[in-house]
């Protein structure tokens, strides 16, 4: 999610700052470095996070993280200090949560001596997710899969602006896991390979991935502040993620109207069509300014949002009882690497098998009973699930 937002914020800066677009020059000779800030604190009791980076040239393709900054949030007479846990990722030194009717303000002092301050912001209305549920269906594009929907209702009518993120966790079963593993006993001149037990922990793993898209919806203008069957996630039926057991954690952020409009602009610019349009609305500012130079362009929004979370589980067989499992993420082709290779002087030297076993490029599948090429092998990802995930189930996991 972070990398996606940083990328969109950078595009927003580059294109809105370049005037009407007749011909796009991706190598921007008049490149201007601007601070990019992703700052959302919530009413969850946790160590809050702030992300800082710099705009980067389009051809560079990767964010330039802003390190060695001093970051703090003040509210109700308390100052919450942050420290840099990873490049550009600042985590509060103590856990805290945003409280209602308190004005919070973000202040950043960068390594080059500049100070940036946000407008004061208050926590939004707290609204719970009423229901989270999965249904098998064919979407508007004619693709069959699993839709996960959200229902929510605020009887006060004060929420109106919502943003959704998710974390999906799924079980992975290595299709060609065997209880035998290989190791090198010796190389030249004998090229000896031994067999040992392959850990059971390499058979079943779990992987978690986060959303990368901006998913927003508004009830403003409707007769009531109610969301019904809002799509949080669609997973195609042939996606390996749902092959066994799948879980989705959905986070519902209630936004201010200003935050909603800022993210809506980013969402519009995620569509290729909008990037190449002739429209020039001007630089879209957030609520963070430079104290040293008020005309400096700063990309980002300090948001104080209430959050509600819900989790759903389902098994593939619950919805596809008679179908084949989705194809695995990797085509598990079988290889038979040679133990020996004939050298130019007709002598035999170690073939590719030695290096394949040492590097675990391929793993054991079965014996061939051929001394020259003694094993059939498959890509490691097919026999060792730890390539894709962790063997320990998450604490929240239930079967």
C-alpha positions in Angstrom: 0.0 0.0 0.0 2.8 2.5 0.9 4.8 2.0 -2.3 1.6 2.4 -4.4 0.7 5.7 -2.6 4.2 7.1 -2.8 4.3 6.3 -6.6 0.9 8.0 -7.1 1.9 11.0 -5.1 5.0 11.4 -7.2 3.0 11.1 -10.4 0.6 13.6 -9.1 3.4 16.1 -8.4 5.2 15.5 -11.8 2.2 15.8 -14.0 0.3 18.5 -12.2 3.4 20.5 -12.0 4.3 20.2 -15.7 1.5 22.2 -17.3 -0.7 21.0 -20.1 0.7 17.8 -21.6 1.3 17.8 -25.4 4.2 15.3 -25.3 5.3 13.6 -22.1 9.1 13.7 -21.5 9.6 11.1 -18.8 13.2 12.2 -18.2 12.3 15.4 -16.5 15.2 17.9 -16.9 13.5 20.4 -14.5 13.0 17.8 -11.8 12.2 19.2 -8.4 12.6 17.2 -5.2 9.6 17.3 -3.0 8.9 15.7 0.4 6.3 12.9 0.2 4.4 12.2 3.5 2.0 9.3 4.2 0.7 9.9 7.7 -2.4 8.3 9.1 -2.9 7.8 12.8 -5.9 5.9 14.2 -7.9 5.1 17.3 -6.1 1.8 17.5 -3.9 1.4 20.6 -0.6 0.7 18.8 2.7 2.2 17.7 1.6 4.6 15.0 3.7 4.9 11.8 4.7 7.8 9.5 6.4 7.3 6.1 8.6 9.9 4.5 10.2 9.8 1.1 11.2 12.1 -1.8 9.9 12.4 -5.3 12.0 10.5 -7.8 12.6 10.7 -11.5 10.1 8.6 -13.4 12.9 6.5 -15.0 14.3 5.7 -11.5 11.2 3.7 -10.6 11.9 3.5 -6.8 11.1 5.9 -3.9 13.9 7.8 -2.3 13.3 7.4 1.4 13.8 10.4 3.7 16.0 9.4 6.6 17.3 11.1 9.7 14.3 13.3 10.2 12.8 14.2 13.6 9.1 13.3 13.6 6.5 14.1 16.3 2.8 14.4 16.8 1.3 16.7 19.5 -2.2 16.4 21.0 -3.9 17.5 24.2 -0.6 18.7 25.7 1.3 15.4 24.9 4.1 15.1 22.4 4.5 11.6 20.8 8.0 11.2 19.4 8.8 8.9 16.6 12.0 7.1 15.7 13.2 5.7 12.3 12.8 1.9 12.3 13.7 1.4 8.7 14.7 4.0 6.0 11.7 6.4 5.7 9.6 4.5 8.2 9.1 6.3 11.5 7.4 4.5 14.4 6.1 6.1 17.6 8.3 5.4 20.6 5.2 4.5 22.7 1.9 3.0 21.7 -1.0 5.5 21.7 -4.4 6.0 20.1 -6.2 9.1 18.8 -8.9 10.3 21.1 -12.1 12.1 20.2 -12.3 15.9 20.4 -8.5 16.3 20.5 -6.6 18.3 17.9 -3.5 16.5 16.7 -0.7 18.1 14.7 2.2 16.6 12.8 5.7 18.2 12.8 8.6 17.0 10.8 12.2 18.4 10.9 14.2 17.0 8.0 17.9 16.3 7.9 18.5 19.4 5.7 17.1 21.6 8.5 13.6 22.3 7.1 10.4 22.1 9.2 7.0 20.9 8.0 3.7 21.2 9.9 0.3 19.9 9.3 -3.1 21.5 10.0 -4.7 20.4 13.3 -6.9 17.4 12.7 -9.4 15.6 14.9 -10.5 11.9 15.0 -13.4 11.1 12.7 -16.7 9.5 13.7 -16.3 5.9 14.9 -18.3 3.5 12.7 -18.1 -0.3 12.9 -18.2 -2.8 10.1 -21.5 -4.5 10.4 -20.8 -7.6 8.3 -18.0 -9.0 6.1 -18.8 -12.0 3.9 -17.7 -13.9 0.9 -19.7 -15.0 -2.1 -18.9 -16.9 -5.3 -20.0 -15.0 -8.4 -19.1 -13.8 -11.8 -18.1 -10.1 -11.9 -19.0 -7.5 -14.5 -16.0 -8.5 -16.6 -17.3 -12.1 -16.9 -14.6 -13.4 -14.5 -15.6 -16.0 -11.9 -14.2 -15.8 -8.4 -14.8 -14.9 -4.8 -16.2 -11.4 -3.8 -15.7 -10.2 -0.3 -18.3 -7.6 0.7 -18.6 -5.0 3.5 -21.8 -3.7 5.1 -21.6 -0.7 7.4 -24.1 1.8 8.9 -23.7 5.0 10.8 -27.1 6.0 12.3 -25.7 9.5 13.1 -25.0 10.2 9.5 -21.7 11.8 10.3 -19.2 9.3 8.7 -20.0 9.5 5.0 -16.4 9.1 3.7 -14.8 5.7 3.9 -11.5 4.1 2.8 -10.7 0.4 2.8 -7.4 -1.5 3.1 -7.0 -5.3 3.6 -4.5 -8.0 4.5 -5.0 -11.3 2.9 -3.5 -14.5 4.5 -3.7 -17.8 2.8 -2.5 -21.4 3.3 0.1 -22.8 0.8 0.6 -26.5 0.4 3.7 -27.4 -1.6 2.3 -29.8 -4.2 5.5 -31.8 -4.6 6.7 -31.9 -1.0 8.6 -35.2 -0.2 10.1 -36.4 3.0 13.5 -36.7 1.4 16.0 -33.9 0.9 19.5 -34.0 -0.7 22.9 -32.7 0.4 26.4 -32.8 -1.0 28.8 -35.3 0.5 31.7 -34.5 -1.7 32.5 -32.9 -5.0 35.4 -33.8 -7.2 36.3 -36.5 -7.9 33.3 -38.6 -6.7 30.4 -36.1 -6.9 28.6 -37.8 -4.0 25.0 -36.8 -3.0 23.4 -37.9 0.2 19.8 -38.2 1.3 18.3 -36.8 4.5 14.9 -36.0 5.9 13.1 -33.0 4.6 11.4 -31.0 7.4 7.7 -31.4 7.7 7.6 -27.6 8.2 8.3 -27.1 4.5 5.0 -28.7 3.4 2.4 -26.2 4.7 3.0 -22.5 5.0 1.1 -19.2 5.3 1.6 -16.0 3.5 0.2 -12.5 4.2 0.0 -9.7 1.5 -1.4 -6.2 1.9 -3.6 -4.2 -0.5 -2.0 -1.9 -3.0 -5.0 0.0 -4.3 -7.0 2.9 -3.0 -10.6 1.7 -2.3 -12.9 4.6 -1.3 -16.6 5.2 -1.2 -18.9 8.0 0.0 -22.5 8.1 1.2 -22.7 11.9 1.0 -25.9 12.8 -0.8 -27.6 9.5 0.0 -30.7 9.3 2.2 -28.8 7.5 4.9 -25.2 6.8 5.8 -25.3 3.1 4.9 -23.0 0.9 2.9 -24.4 -2.4 1.5 -22.3 -4.9 -0.4 -19.3 -2.7 -0.9 -16.6 -4.7 -2.6 -13.5 -5.0 -0.5 -11.7 -7.6 -2.5 -12.3 -9.9 -5.6 -10.1 -13.0 -6.0 -10.3 -14.9 -9.3 -11.3 -18.5 -9.0 -8.0 -19.6 -10.7 -5.8 -17.7 -8.2 -3.6 -20.0 -6.2 -4.2 -17.9 -3.1 -7.6 -19.5 -2.5 -6.5 -23.1 -3.3 -6.9 -24.2 0.3 -7.9 -21.8 3.1 -8.1 -18.1 2.8 -8.6 -15.2 5.2 -9.2 -11.5 4.6 -8.8 -8.8 7.3 -10.6 -5.6 6.2 -9.9 -2.2 7.7 -12.5 0.5 7.4 -11.1 4.0 7.8 -13.6 6.8 8.3 -12.2 9.9 6.7 -12.6 13.6 6.7 -14.0 15.1 3.5 -10.6 16.8 2.8 -8.7 13.5 3.3 -11.3 11.7 1.1 -10.8 14.3 -1.7 -7.0 14.0 -1.5 -7.0 10.3 -1.9 -9.6 10.5 -4.6 -7.2 12.7 -6.6 -4.5 10.0 -6.2 -7.0 7.3 -7.3 -7.9 9.3 -10.4 -4.2 9.6 -11.3 -3.7 5.8 -10.9 -5.7 5.5 -14.1 -3.4 5.7 -17.2 -6.1 7.7 -19.0 -6.0 10.5 -16.5 -2.2 10.7 -16.6 -2.3 11.5 -20.3 -5.2 13.9 -20.3 -5.1 17.5 -21.3 -6.6 18.7 -18.0 -4.4 20.7 -15.7 -6.2 21.3 -12.4 -3.0 22.7 -10.8 -1.0 21.3 -7.9 -3.3 19.6 -5.4 -2.1 20.4 -2.0 -2.7 18.4 1.2 -2.8 19.8 4.7 1.0 19.9 5.3 3.1 23.0 4.6 6.8 24.0 4.9 7.3 26.5 7.7 10.5 27.8 6.0 9.0 28.3 2.6 5.1 28.4 2.4 5.3 28.1 -1.5 7.3 24.9 -1.3 5.3 22.0 -2.7 4.7 19.2 -0.2 2.9 16.0 -1.1 0.9 14.3 1.5 -2.0 14.5 4.0 -2.0 14.1 7.8 -5.1 12.0 8.6 -6.6 11.1 11.9 -9.1 8.3 11.2 -11.2 5.9 13.2 -10.8 2.3 12.2 -13.0 -0.8 12.3 -11.7 -4.2 11.4 -13.3 -7.5 10.6 -11.9 -10.9 9.3 -13.5 -13.6 7.2 -12.3 -17.2 6.5 -13.3 -19.6 3.8 -12.1 -22.8 2.1 -11.9 -23.3 -1.6 -14.0 -26.5 -1.3 -16.8 -24.5 0.5 -17.6 -22.8 -2.8 -16.0 -25.1 -5.4 -16.7 -28.6 -4.1 -16.3 -30.4 -7.5 -13.7 -28.2 -9.3 -10.0 -28.8 -9.7 -7.8 -26.7 -7.5 -6.5 -23.5 -9.0 -3.1 -23.9 -10.8 -0.1 -23.5 -8.5 1.9 -20.3 -8.7 4.8 -22.1 -10.4 4.7 -24.7 -13.2 6.3 -27.7 -11.4 8.3 -29.1 -14.3 10.5 -32.2 -13.6 14.2 -32.1 -14.3 16.8 -34.8 -14.3 20.2 -33.0 -13.8 23.3 -35.0 -14.6 25.7 -36.0 -11.8 28.6 -36.2 -14.2 29.6 -34.3 -17.3 32.1 -35.6 -19.9 35.2 -33.3 -20.0 37.2 -32.4 -23.1 39.8 -35.2 -22.3 37.0 -37.8 -22.0 37.2 -37.8 -18.2 34.0 -37.4 -16.1 33.7 -34.3 -13.9 30.8 -33.2 -11.7 27.8 -32.2 -13.6 25.2 -29.6 -12.7 23.6 -31.7 -10.0 26.2 -30.7 -7.4 25.6 -27.0 -7.8 21.8 -27.4 -8.0 21.8 -29.3 -4.7 24.2 -26.8 -3.1 22.1 -23.8 -4.2 18.7 -25.5 -3.6 17.6 -24.4 -7.1 15.8 -27.7 -7.4 14.7 -30.2 -4.7 14.2 -33.9 -4.6 11.2 -35.4 -6.3 12.0 -39.1 -6.8 14.9 -41.5 -7.6 15.7 -42.6 -11.1 18.0 -45.5 -10.2 20.4 -44.2 -12.8 23.8 -43.5 -11.4 24.6 -40.9 -14.1 21.4 -38.8 -13.3 20.1 -40.4 -10.1 17.3 -38.0 -9.2 14.2 -36.3 -10.7 13.9 -32.9 -9.2 11.4 -30.0 -9.2 11.8 -26.2 -8.6 12.3 -25.6 -4.9 9.0 -23.6 -4.7 7.2 -26.8 -5.6 8.6 -28.9 -2.8 9.4 -26.3 -0.1 6.7 -23.9 0.8 9.0 -21.6 2.8 10.0 -20.0 -0.5 6.6 -18.3 -0.4 5.6 -18.1 3.3 6.2 -19.0 6.9 5.6 -22.4 8.3 4.2 -21.2 11.6 0.5 -20.4 11.3 -0.4 -16.8 12.4 -1.9 -16.4 15.9 -5.3 -15.5 14.5 -5.5 -18.5 12.2 -8.3 -21.0 12.7 -9.1 -24.1 10.7 
